[in-house]
Amino acid sequence: MKIFKYEELDSTNKFIKSLDNLQEYDIVIAKKQTAGRGRRGNPWTTELGAGLFSFLVEEKEGISIEEYTKLPLIIGYSVLKGLKKIENLDYKFKWTNDVYVQDKKISGILVEKMENKFVIGIGININNKMHSSVENIGISLREITGKEYSIDEVVIEVVEEFKKNYDKFINGKWEEILLEINKLNYLFGKRIKISGIGEIQEGIAGDILEDGRLEVYIGDIKKAFNIGEIHIAK
Ligand code: BTN
């Protein structure tokens, strides 16, 4: 595992894709991004002090692309576990891959596919203050504890944790991870709205299922969702 550090990049995900000869788990970290990218084409803007990094993971033979829809969940879970080792807070896993604490988002993940590899980009609010655009919905470790953290330590802890869980996954132990994820399921029992595919639907979130989808009770009907935006209903 090699670490490449930069003062400023447009986006660590974009940059890592342009590098040749990177090994699996080599990491690119930037102090600052000028064009950070979030999911669904949204920008991802952070103040100085956030952990912004990307690494590559190889697609393994024998694991289908459907199985790989679980990858974001495994990454989110690994961020949560890595953070827990650094600071033992009551983190929750918000399907499909965000980490929440005190009802606010502390980490976001962007997974992209490149040939037979996955580019895994992670943003963690560590020592940063929240950007004004996300003040009410995001939170950083430092805002909670008042302490200053080593970003490198957090990043390494998260990638080590991911390695362990990815090995479990490729060795057929997804069920073990799923059990843990369901204990930390932020959405469980919450009234949510689902948009993104067709009309907006509303229901009560249940468990995360074996295939990685989220169970939602819409009236008496139980449905499973694998894509779409989840909002907590007001
Ligand atoms: C989201 O919640 O929408 C995903 C945010 C992902 C942000 C990280 S920061 C490091 C990496 N580089 C990017 O441009 N995006 C990801």
Boltz pocket constraint, residues with backbone or C-beta under 6 A from the ligand:
constraints:
  - pocket:
      binder: B
      contacts: [[A, 10], [A, 11], [A, 12], [A, 13], [A, 14], [A, 33], [A, 35], [A, 36], [A, 37], [A, 38], [A, 39], [A, 40], [A, 42], [A, 44], [A, 51], [A, 52], [A, 53], [A, 54], [A, 107], [A, 108], [A, 109], [A, 110], [A, 121], [A, 122], [A, 123]]
      max_distance: 6.0
